């Protein structure tokens, strides 16, 4: 069976078979903005994870500079994630949501339920708040470590 003739319209992009995503098909402006902000936050966090791996192989003075920049980048990613999550419930006041859930207030779901995807996204953003903190803590520990000495509790053999 040909993939383009599947029952969901060819997979991706709203069923027109083009395979491209169109954000204008999201029914609420608040949801469109939340999608862009959260998506940008996820991309920045992924980039931060990649930079963290690169930092492991760098020597001074680049190690300190890139680690500090990475902490700022992770902070930006967390702020983007949180702003998208805060903006999402404002879409509950849209006519689309009001039609299906009998609610015309922001932050009120009517007879609909929120679901686990939003709860997990909030938990992921809450946990990712610690990424820049851990980055700065690890950098401070690296700076304070004396060359030739093992960290506390470990012995060199």
N, CA, C and O of each residue as an XYZ file, in Angstrom:
628
protein
N       0.847     -1.188      0.000
C       0.000      0.000      0.000
C       0.883      1.240      0.000
O       1.867      1.302      0.737
N       0.546      2.206     -0.804
C       1.308      3.445     -0.913
C       1.089      4.310      0.322
O      -0.041      4.458      0.788
N       2.167      4.880      0.852
C       2.081      5.703      2.049
C       1.221      6.938      1.831
O       0.525      7.368      2.751
N       1.250      7.520      0.638
C       0.497      8.757      0.403
C      -0.999      8.521      0.327
O      -1.776      9.473      0.403
N      -1.422      7.268      0.177
C      -2.856      7.010      0.087
C      -3.413      6.448      1.389
O      -4.482      5.837      1.390
N      -2.705      6.645      2.491
C      -3.198      6.141      3.767
C      -4.406      6.946      4.218
O      -4.692      8.017      3.683
N      -5.101      6.421      5.196
C      -6.366      7.032      5.612
C      -6.194      8.366      6.315
O      -7.167      9.110      6.442
N      -4.996      8.700      6.777
C      -4.837      9.972      7.473
C      -4.345     11.073      6.542
O      -3.926     12.127      7.022
N      -4.382     10.870      5.250
C      -4.071     11.941      4.314
C      -2.602     12.053      3.978
O      -2.176     13.107      3.505
N      -1.820     11.041      4.193
C      -0.430     11.087      3.788
C       0.532     11.385      4.913
O       1.737     11.445      4.671
N       0.076     11.568      6.094
C       0.963     11.709      7.242
C       1.568     13.073      7.416
O       2.625     13.349      6.848
N       0.959     13.909      8.157
C       1.567     15.178      8.528
C       0.938     16.361      7.842
O       0.492     16.271      6.698
N       0.903     17.453      8.536
C       0.485     18.708      7.955
C      -0.999     18.895      7.790
O      -1.412     19.736      6.992
N      -1.799     18.178      8.482
C      -3.228     18.445      8.462
C      -4.004     17.666      7.427
O      -5.148     18.022      7.146
N      -3.439     16.614      6.839
C      -4.213     15.753      5.975
C      -4.229     16.153      4.521
O      -4.931     15.509      3.742
N      -3.501     17.177      4.098
C      -3.499     17.547      2.700
C      -2.441     16.807      1.904
O      -2.333     17.004      0.694
N      -1.647     15.946      2.566
C      -0.658     15.147      1.886
C       0.634     15.868      1.591
O       1.554     15.268      1.034
N       0.735     17.146      1.947
C       1.949     17.900      1.630
C       3.085     17.606      2.590
O       4.246     17.816      2.240
N       2.788     17.128      3.788
C       3.823     16.809      4.758
C       4.376     18.033      5.471
O       5.359     17.914      6.202
N       3.795     19.174      5.290
C       4.292     20.376      5.958
C       3.319     20.802      7.047
O       2.104     20.654      6.916
N       3.874     21.327      8.109
C       3.054     21.789      9.225
C       2.649     23.244      8.985
O       3.461     24.063      8.554
N       1.410     23.546      9.265
C       0.908     24.898      9.090
C       0.319     25.355     10.423
O      -0.728     24.868     10.849
N       0.997     26.285     11.068
C       0.576     26.714     12.399
C      -0.732     27.500     12.357
O      -1.409     27.622     13.377
N      -1.093     28.029     11.200
C      -2.339     28.787     11.111
C      -3.566     27.882     11.234
O      -4.682     28.377     11.397
N      -3.372     26.558     11.157
C      -4.499     25.633     11.324
C      -4.836     25.389     12.787
O      -5.848     24.755     13.088
N      -4.008     25.880     13.701
C      -4.314     25.788     15.128
C      -5.391     26.832     15.415
O      -5.206     28.000     15.072
N      -6.517     26.446     16.037
C      -7.688     27.318     16.089
C      -7.610     28.553     16.983
O      -8.488     29.411     16.890
N      -6.615     28.683     17.831
C      -6.548     29.820     18.742
C      -5.203     30.516     18.595
O      -4.166     29.862     18.488
N      -5.224     31.827     18.592
C      -3.984     32.596     18.522
C      -3.096     32.351     19.718
O      -1.872     32.316     19.592
N      -3.709     32.178     20.894
C      -2.930     31.880     22.098
C      -2.263     30.516     21.975
O      -1.127     30.342     22.417
N      -2.956     29.545     21.378
C      -2.373     28.224     21.191
C      -1.258     28.255     20.153
O      -0.272     27.527     20.274
N      -1.411     29.093     19.135
C      -0.349     29.236     18.139
C       0.914     29.801     18.782
O       2.015     29.298     18.559
N       0.742     30.849     19.577
C       1.885     31.461     20.256
C       2.503     30.491     21.260
O       3.725     30.409     21.377
N       1.663     29.761     21.981
C       2.165     28.785     22.950
C       2.950     27.684     22.250
O       3.976     27.229     22.755
N       2.473     27.262     21.101
C       3.167     26.230     20.330
C       4.536     26.725     19.881
O       5.523     25.997     19.989
N       4.604     27.940     19.384
C       5.880     28.505     18.948
C       6.841     28.698     20.115
O       8.020     28.361     20.010
N       6.349     29.232     21.218
C       7.215     29.464     22.373
C       7.719     28.153     22.975
O       8.907     28.018     23.267
N       6.831     27.204     23.159
C       7.241     25.926     23.743
C       8.185     25.191     22.805
O       9.179     24.618     23.251
N       7.886     25.202     21.506
C       8.766     24.559     20.527
C      10.147     25.189     20.499
O      11.157     24.489     20.418
N      10.187     26.526     20.566
C      11.483     27.210     20.607
C      12.240     26.855     21.878
O      13.457     26.676     21.848
N      11.525     26.752     22.996
C      12.161     26.363     24.254
C      12.747     24.961     24.191
O      13.841     24.720     24.700
N      12.024     24.038     23.571
C      12.525     22.673     23.422
C      13.783     22.666     22.551
O      14.757     21.982     22.866
N      13.759     23.430     21.454
C      14.933     23.502     20.569
C      16.143     24.089     21.293
O      17.259     23.596     21.131
N      15.932     25.128     22.085
C      17.038     25.735     22.829
C      17.573     24.756     23.873
O      18.782     24.696     24.095
N      16.694     23.993     24.515
C      17.140     23.015     25.500
C      17.939     21.882     24.838
O      18.926     21.411     25.403
N      17.522     21.451     23.659
C      18.262     20.417     22.932
C      19.637     20.945     22.534
O      20.637     20.237     22.651
N      19.683     22.182     22.067
C      20.960     22.800     21.731
C      21.849     22.908     22.967
O      23.055     22.674     22.885
N      21.266     23.258     24.105
C      22.014     23.333     25.358
C      22.581     21.983     25.766
O      23.692     21.909     26.291
N      21.827     20.915     25.528
C      22.335     19.574     25.845
C      23.527     19.233     24.961
O      24.498     18.637     25.426
N      23.456     19.607     23.695
C      24.582     19.379     22.794
C      25.810     20.174     23.186
O      26.929     19.661     23.153
N      25.600     21.431     23.558
C      26.719     22.272     23.990
C      27.325     21.716     25.280
O      28.539     21.797     25.472
N      26.514     21.165     26.150
C      27.033     20.562     27.383
C      27.989     19.423     27.076
O      28.996     19.256     27.764
N      27.686     18.641     26.053
C      28.593     17.564     25.664
C      29.895     18.104     25.088
O      30.961     17.530     25.310
N      29.811     19.212     24.343
C      31.008     19.827     23.773
C      31.885     20.405     24.877
O      33.112     20.333     24.799
N      31.262     20.977     25.903
C      32.006     21.601     27.003
C      32.906     20.582     27.699
O      33.970     20.938     28.207
N      32.488     19.326     27.723
C      33.281     18.295     28.402
C      34.682     18.159     27.813
O      35.622     17.801     28.523
N      34.825     18.440     26.538
C      36.120     18.276     25.897
C      36.934     19.545     25.767
O      38.037     19.510     25.222
N      36.426     20.658     26.250
C      37.147     21.925     26.104
C      38.130     22.154     27.242
O      37.927     21.670     28.356
N      39.174     22.880     26.962
C      40.165     23.288     27.960
C      39.939     24.750     28.291
O      39.218     25.462     27.591
N      40.575     25.186     29.379
C      40.518     26.603     29.757
C      41.214     27.428     28.692
O      42.158     26.925     28.083
N      40.818     28.637     28.433
C      39.753     29.445     29.022
C      38.393     29.209     28.376
O      37.388     29.745     28.841
N      38.351     28.395     27.289
C      37.093     28.201     26.581
C      36.072     27.436     27.406
O      34.871     27.676     27.281
N      36.523     26.537     28.231
C      35.613     25.736     29.046
C      34.709     26.625     29.893
O      33.490     26.452     29.909
N      35.309     27.563     30.586
C      34.541     28.452     31.457
C      33.597     29.333     30.645
O      32.438     29.506     31.022
N      34.065     29.878     29.560
C      33.241     30.798     28.751
C      32.045     30.086     28.134
O      30.922     30.588     28.187
N      32.288     28.924     27.553
C      31.195     28.197     26.896
C      30.209     27.651     27.933
O      29.005     27.628     27.682
N      30.701     27.214     29.087
C      29.811     26.725     30.136
C      28.914     27.842     30.661
O      27.735     27.620     30.936
N      29.475     29.040     30.798
C      28.674     30.175     31.248
C      27.621     30.546     30.206
O      26.467     30.809     30.543
N      28.028     30.564     28.942
C      27.080     30.843     27.858
C      25.990     29.777     27.798
O      24.827     30.086     27.541
N      26.368     28.529     28.035
C      25.394     27.444     28.030
C      24.388     27.597     29.169
O      23.209     27.292     28.991
N      24.829     28.058     30.322
C      23.895     28.304     31.428
C      22.870     29.368     31.073
O      21.687     29.237     31.389
N      23.336     30.427     30.412
C      22.401     31.474     29.973
C      21.442     30.941     28.911
O      20.260     31.285     28.909
N      21.953     30.102     28.010
C      21.109     29.542     26.958
C      20.045     28.621     27.564
O      18.894     28.632     27.125
N      20.420     27.832     28.561
C      19.447     26.962     29.211
C      18.403     27.774     29.978
O      17.235     27.389     30.033
N      18.815     28.885     30.565
C      17.857     29.760     31.250
C      16.854     30.323     30.258
O      15.658     30.379     30.545
N      17.335     30.743     29.087
C      16.434     31.232     28.040
C      15.465     30.137     27.612
O      14.278     30.399     27.416
N      15.961     28.917     27.466
C      15.094     27.806     27.087
C      14.003     27.549     28.108
O      12.855     27.302     27.741
N      14.349     27.604     29.380
C      13.363     27.398     30.443
C      12.314     28.511     30.418
O      11.123     28.243     30.578
N      12.746     29.749     30.218
C      11.789     30.863     30.161
C      10.843     30.721     28.971
O       9.656     31.028     29.083
N      11.361     30.256     27.832
C      10.495     30.023     26.672
C       9.491     28.910     26.948
O       8.315     29.030     26.607
N       9.957     27.830     27.566
C       9.049     26.730     27.918
C       7.936     27.207     28.855
O       6.759     26.929     28.626
N       8.319     27.919     29.898
C       7.330     28.380     30.885
C       6.357     29.385     30.281
O       5.167     29.353     30.595
N       6.844     30.275     29.421
C       5.933     31.253     28.814
C       4.935     30.562     27.892
O       3.773     30.966     27.833
N       5.364     29.532     27.176
C       4.421     28.776     26.354
C       3.385     28.052     27.185
O       2.211     27.995     26.819
N       3.824     27.492     28.317
C       2.889     26.776     29.187
C       1.906     27.715     29.884
O       0.758     27.345     30.129
N       2.351     28.909     30.197
C       1.450     29.881     30.829
C       0.457     30.424     29.816
O      -0.692     30.705     30.158
N       0.889     30.571     28.582
C       0.033     31.129     27.533
C      -1.022     30.137     27.042
O      -2.095     30.550     26.601
N      -0.739     28.855     27.110
C      -1.643     27.837     26.582
C      -3.077     27.916     27.131
O      -4.015     27.885     26.335
N      -3.291     28.017     28.451
C      -4.676     28.049     28.948
C      -5.461     29.293     28.546
O      -6.685     29.302     28.675
N      -4.805     30.332     28.068
C      -5.543     31.512     27.599
C      -6.384     31.154     26.380
O      -7.396     31.804     26.120
N      -5.982     30.136     25.631
C      -6.748     29.669     24.484
C      -8.086     29.048     24.837
O      -8.904     28.793     23.953
N      -8.318     28.802     26.114
C      -9.605     28.238     26.530
C     -10.746     29.228     26.324
O     -11.911     28.835     26.373
N     -10.441     30.487     26.097
C     -11.491     31.475     25.857
C     -11.817     31.607     24.373
O     -12.614     32.468     24.000
N     -11.227     30.782     23.523
C     -11.462     30.862     22.080
C     -12.836     30.289     21.720
O     -13.362     29.450     22.451
N     -13.413     30.725     20.620
C     -14.700     30.168     20.182
C     -14.629     28.660     19.914
O     -15.591     27.940     20.182
N     -13.508     28.182     19.393
C     -13.329     26.746     19.132
C     -13.468     25.945     20.418
O     -14.190     24.948     20.460
N     -12.780     26.377     21.460
C     -12.827     25.679     22.740
C     -14.208     25.824     23.373
O     -14.730     24.874     23.957
N     -14.796     27.007     23.257
C     -16.133     27.230     23.824
C     -17.166     26.312     23.189
O     -18.074     25.835     23.870
N     -17.037     26.063     21.900
C     -17.977     25.205     21.179
C     -17.927     23.770     21.707
O     -18.973     23.147     21.889
N     -16.742     23.244     21.953
C     -16.592     21.854     22.358
C     -16.647     21.636     23.864
O     -16.994     20.539     24.303
N     -16.320     22.636     24.665
C     -16.206     22.415     26.112
C     -17.118     23.302     26.944
O     -17.049     23.256     28.172
N     -17.966     24.104     26.323
C     -18.904     24.971     27.035
C     -18.214     25.865     28.055
O     -18.670     25.995     29.192
N     -17.117     26.477     27.641
C     -16.397     27.385     28.516
C     -15.951     28.584     27.704
O     -15.476     28.436     26.578
N     -16.103     29.768     28.270
C     -15.657     30.963     27.556
C     -14.667     31.764     28.390
O     -14.465     32.954     28.146
N     -14.055     31.119     29.366
C     -13.108     31.796     30.245
C     -11.717     31.201     30.063
O     -11.556     29.995     29.876
N     -10.731     32.066     30.120
C      -9.353     31.584     30.132
C      -9.108     30.869     31.450
O      -9.650     31.265     32.482
N      -8.310     29.838     31.424
C      -7.945     29.034     32.588
C      -9.120     28.250     33.162
O      -9.021     27.732     34.274
N     -10.232     28.149     32.430
C     -11.379     27.344     32.859
C     -11.704     26.353     31.749
O     -11.997     26.757     30.623
N     -11.655     25.047     32.059
C     -11.812     24.028     31.030
C     -13.249     23.600     30.779
O     -13.488     22.751     29.921
N     -14.197     24.152     31.491
C     -15.581     23.739     31.299
C     -15.749     22.282     31.675
O     -15.278     21.846     32.726
N     -16.433     21.515     30.802
C     -16.620     20.095     31.109
C     -15.515     19.224     30.499
O     -15.600     17.998     30.566
N     -14.503     19.822     29.920
C     -13.360     19.078     29.382
C     -12.292     18.930     30.468
O     -12.262     19.695     31.432
N     -11.435     17.956     30.300
C     -10.335     17.724     31.244
C      -9.013     18.105     30.591
O      -8.865     18.047     29.370
N      -8.067     18.491     31.416
C      -6.778     18.963     30.916
C      -5.935     17.835     30.336
O      -5.368     18.008     29.257
N      -5.831     16.721     30.982
C      -5.041     15.606     30.470
C      -3.622     15.611     30.995
O      -3.157     16.581     31.593
N      -2.943     14.496     30.753
C      -1.610     14.311     31.310
C      -0.515     14.987     30.508
O       0.565     15.239     31.043
N      -0.761     15.287     29.247
C       0.302     15.890     28.438
C       0.693     17.268     28.976
O       1.878     17.598     29.029
N      -0.275     18.056     29.365
C       0.024     19.376     29.920
C       0.714     19.258     31.280
O       1.650     20.001     31.574
N       0.249     18.329     32.096
C       0.838     18.125     33.416
C       2.292     17.687     33.279
O       3.159     18.160     34.013
N       2.556     16.782     32.337
C       3.942     16.323     32.144
C       4.808     17.429     31.584
O       5.980     17.530     31.947
N       4.268     18.261     30.713
C       5.034     19.393     30.189
C       5.386     20.380     31.308
O       6.496     20.913     31.344
N       4.444     20.618     32.214
C       4.720     21.498     33.352
C       5.813     20.894     34.237
O       6.707     21.608     34.691
N       5.744     19.588     34.482
C       6.760     18.931     35.307
C       8.127     18.965     34.620
O       9.146     19.167     35.282
N       8.157     18.771     33.312
C       9.426     18.816     32.576
C      10.038     20.206     32.646
O      11.246     20.347     32.835
N       9.214     21.226     32.495
C       9.715     22.601     32.584
C      10.187     22.905     34.008
O      11.199     23.579     34.204
N       9.450     22.405     34.992
C       9.856     22.637     36.383
C      11.192     21.964     36.684
O      12.029     22.531     37.387
N      11.392     20.768     36.159
C      12.661     20.087     36.377
C      13.794     20.724     35.579
O      14.942     20.719     36.023
N      13.486     21.268     34.415
C      14.542     21.882     33.602
C      14.997     23.226     34.165
O      15.993     23.784     33.706
N      14.280     23.743     35.146
C      14.738     24.960     35.823
C      16.090     24.700     36.493
O      16.900     25.615     36.647
N      16.327     23.451     36.887
C      17.566     23.119     37.572
C      18.760     22.983     36.634
O      19.895     22.936     37.106
N      18.544     22.918     35.323
C      19.663     22.764     34.381
C      20.677     23.897     34.481
O      21.867     23.615     34.618
N      20.268     25.173     34.419
C      21.270     26.234     34.550
C      21.928     26.261     35.921
O      23.103     26.607     36.036
N      21.187     25.901     36.959
C      21.749     25.886     38.313
C      22.836     24.813     38.401
O      23.919     25.056     38.931
N      22.532     23.624     37.876
C      23.524     22.554     37.910
C      24.724     22.882     37.031
O      25.854     22.518     37.356
N      24.482     23.566     35.923
C      25.575     23.960     35.044
C      26.538     24.902     35.756
O      27.754     24.732     35.676
N      25.994     25.891     36.450
C      26.849     26.821     37.189
C      27.543     26.136     38.363
O      28.701     26.434     38.659
N      26.842     25.221     39.033
C      27.441     24.497     40.151
C      28.593     23.618     39.668
O      29.649     23.571     40.298
N      28.385     22.919     38.543
C      29.436     22.056     38.006
C      30.640     22.884     37.566
O      31.783     22.466     37.748
N      30.386     24.044     36.993
C      31.472     24.921     36.570
C      32.250     25.424     37.782
O      33.479     25.484     37.738
N      31.568     25.782     38.851
C      32.242     26.248     40.062
C      33.076     25.126     40.678
O      34.185     25.372     41.152
N      32.559     23.907     40.676
C      33.313     22.770     41.199
C      34.554     22.506     40.355
O      35.616     22.188     40.891
N      34.422     22.636     39.044
C      35.553     22.425     38.144
C      36.641     23.467     38.394
O      37.830     23.146     38.382
N      36.233     24.697     38.617
C      37.184     25.784     38.862
C      37.910     25.621     40.194
O      39.094     25.941     40.298
N      37.212     25.128     41.209
C      37.785     24.995     42.547
C      38.662     23.755     42.713
O      39.442     23.668     43.661
N      38.537     22.807     41.804
C      39.321     21.578     41.913
C      40.786     21.877     41.599
O      41.101     22.555     40.621
N      41.669     21.359     42.444
C      43.098     21.567     42.244
C      43.630     20.508     41.284
O      43.229     19.347     41.364
N      44.524     20.892     40.379
C      45.068     19.905     39.440
C      45.860     18.830     40.181
O      46.611     19.130     41.109
N      45.687     17.578     39.764
C      46.447     16.475     40.368
C      45.791     15.874     41.588
O      46.263     14.855     42.092
N      44.711     16.472     42.085
C      44.018     15.945     43.260
C      42.700     15.316     42.815
O      41.981     15.856     41.975
N      42.413     14.172     43.397
C      41.147     13.509     43.102
C      40.046     14.174     43.901
O      40.299     14.721     44.974
N      38.809     14.131     43.382
C      37.677     14.645     44.164
C      37.515     13.858     45.461
O      37.980     12.724     45.567
N      36.859     14.461     46.436
C      36.665     13.842     47.741
C      35.972     12.499     47.595
O      34.970     12.374     46.892
N      36.524     11.490     48.274
C      35.905     10.169     48.257
C      36.467      9.253     47.203
O      36.177      8.057     47.222
N      37.264      9.767     46.276
C      37.839      8.932     45.233
C      39.349      8.886     45.409
O      39.962      9.853     45.863
N      39.929      7.780     45.054
C      41.384      7.657     45.128
C      41.927      7.317     43.756
O      41.289      6.607     42.979
N      43.087      7.819     43.471
C      43.759      7.495     42.226
C      44.577      6.231     42.436
O      45.274      6.105     43.443
N      44.499      5.298     41.500
C      45.270      4.073     41.658
C      46.382      3.991     40.650
O      47.135      3.018     40.640
